[in-house]
Amino acid sequence: MSLFDLTGKTAVITGSSRGIGKSIAEQMAEQGARVVISSRKPGPCQ
């Protein structure tokens, strides 16, 4: 049993194409969340 289970949850993370935002998005995805990322530039979000 995980103490930090995000299965079935959706996280919207802004500024998530690099740095801290990217790390947060990756960790939330690993914990089961559906992650929506955004950035001012579309390329890094691919």
C-alpha positions as CSV (number, residue, x, y, z in Angstrom):
1,M,0.0,0.0,0.0
2,S,1.4,3.4,-1.0
3,L,1.0,6.3,1.3
4,F,0.9,8.7,-1.6
5,D,-1.4,7.1,-4.2
6,L,-2.9,9.4,-6.8
7,T,-4.6,6.8,-8.9
8,G,-7.8,8.2,-10.4
9,K,-6.7,11.8,-9.8
10,T,-5.9,14.4,-12.4
11,A,-3.1,17.0,-11.9
12,V,-2.8,20.1,-14.0
13,I,0.8,21.4,-13.7
14,T,1.9,24.7,-15.2
15,G,5.5,25.4,-16.2
16,S,6.1,21.7,-16.4
17,S,8.3,21.4,-19.4
18,R,11.5,21.7,-17.4
19,G,13.0,22.1,-13.9
20,I,10.9,21.8,-10.8
21,G,7.6,21.6,-12.7
22,K,8.9,18.7,-14.8
23,S,10.1,16.8,-11.8
24,I,6.7,17.3,-10.1
25,A,4.8,16.1,-13.2
26,E,7.0,13.0,-13.4
27,Q,6.6,12.1,-9.8
28,M,2.8,12.6,-9.9
29,A,2.6,10.4,-13.0
30,E,4.6,7.7,-11.2
31,Q,2.1,7.8,-8.3
32,G,-0.7,7.1,-10.7
33,A,-2.1,10.5,-11.5
34,R,-3.2,11.6,-15.0
35,V,-1.0,14.6,-15.6
36,V,-1.8,17.5,-17.8
37,I,1.2,19.7,-18.5
38,S,1.5,23.2,-20.0
39,S,4.2,25.5,-21.1
40,R,4.5,28.8,-23.0
41,K,6.3,26.9,-25.8
42,P,4.6,23.8,-27.3
43,G,7.8,22.0,-28.3
44,P,9.0,21.0,-24.8
45,C,5.5,19.6,-24.0
46,Q,5.8,17.0,-26.7
